[in-house]
């Protein structure tokens, strides 16, 4: 799937995230009405990290999503394509091995991780199928992937309310916090054009993942997809 319709090149998207890095976490908390914390807890529970597990946290941003894995004793590698995000994260958590990387060309060897996860970042990758294939490559046979991403609300009347908030209120609220509503205009568009739950599940299967399943969070505003790489 291409994000070309949104008229932003990968380097433009990276630059955009660089510009909002310092206030990214607090903005997410505000615009999600605090729900982002519950979504991240659900993601950690789905990954089910164990001490010594090697976990790739892709699109980790400032590393907020990585911290629970480290706290569980896992060896987590926060990876992102925004140097601004990585710099903010490294300042806050110098003990974590922040790594710059393109989701479609990950700087890791085959079968490097017991699990991989990406939260609210897959829709910003230019080549969704390519990113899913790369995640498949770097995860060990028998390993798992967990994707937490905005999705399609299951209750049709609520979809209208959600769509209005997404396209109108979200950029304005975010603009007050970051003084950069333009970035959130773009992010609102990526959410509105993102495939629904079943479609993302099919993309995972096409990339080789098996035991694909998902569950809706907050009425389908967010979906948590899980899958396993088959044993060799």
Secondary structure, 3 states (H helix, E strand, C coil): CECHHHCCCHHHHHHHHHHHHHHHHHHHHHHCCCHHHHHHHHHHHHHCCCCCCEEEEECCCCCHHHHHHHHCCCEEEEEECCHHHHHHHHHHCCCCCCEECECCECCCCCCCEEEEEEECCHHHCCEHHHHHHHHHHHEEEEEEEEEEEECCCCCHHHHHHHHHHHHHHHHHHHHHHHCCHHHHHHHHHHHHCCCCHHHHHHHHHHCCCEEEEEEEEHHHCEEEEEEECCCC
